[in-house]
Amino acid sequence: MHTVWKGSISFGLVNIPIKLHTATENKDIKLRQLHKECHTPISYEKVCEGCKKEVQNEDIVKAYEYSKNKFVVLDEEELERLKKENEDKAVEIIDFVKLEEIDPIYFERSYFMAPDSGGGKAYSLLRKALQESGKIGIAKIIIRSKEQLAIVRVFKETLLMETIHFPDEVRSAADVPNIPSEQTVVQRELDTALLLVDQLTTAFDPEKYTDEYRTALMDLIDEKKASNQTVALSEKQPAAPSNVTDLMAALQASLDKTKTKKPPTRKRTAKAKTS
């Protein structure tokens, strides 16, 4: 598994060097967009709204919009310094709670925790302590420049870290529109509903559930491939056309620009011979 984060986690005076590995994967089928006429992939450029020009990554800075069209620009050095200052800190478990006290709305993403070099014994200790106590740990961690609240729990003999939302990231249920107020429910209707729930109640088996749409889409794709219903780029078409600037035009413009400010000709000097 690919390591997405490497550091250490501690509880009390126990420090555990660990690695995080993504526990889940998105299996959505990604579809490309092609030009209907020539089946060339559509590309997207970053264009400045003010200059109407395409910009490169090195010409882009990050900023916070504190009010309409007013920004605070942040240098990469400043952001890297903040990131470094926080990432260097060991992740500390600050509380232990019961899992059932956390509503699933808070859960975000799951990571498997593996002990790094020399961390096996402390890893086993934390795992056993969580199993025996029936508790989970609450910690903070910075992943991809974002501070995350997280829980640490046991999952099939493995320590699992799950990032969870901060309270101010969960919207208020009171703001949801058109929620009906408490209404009188007819007892006979309720009894029928409870009977239906009872009949459909079973033990949770994750293998029972599959993505039927993804399976059907892949079947359709395989069927089209088998019957040669495919398209390919014409050999006359460039593999990666530019929708904004023509390469030769850009080169010529660069040459024209240098002509206006032609530097003085330097005398060529003989290169020193190396022995």
HUQUIPE-V342523 format. One record per helix or strand of 3 or more residues. SS is the DSSP state (hx for helix, st for strand). FROM is the first residue (numbers start at 1). LEN is the number of residues. If there is no record, write none. Layout:
ss->SS from->FROM len->LEN
ss->SS from->FROM len->LEN
This chain:
ss->st from->3 len->9
ss->st from->14 len->9
ss->hx from->57 len->3
ss->st from->62 len->6
ss->st from->70 len->5
ss->hx from->76 len->12
ss->st from->91 len->7
ss->hx from->99 len->3
ss->hx from->104 len->3
ss->st from->107 len->9
ss->hx from->120 len->14
ss->st from->136 len->8
ss->st from->146 len->10
ss->st from->158 len->7
ss->hx from->167 len->3
ss->hx from->173 len->3
ss->hx from->187 len->14
ss->hx from->206 len->3
ss->hx from->212 len->15
ss->hx from->247 len->14
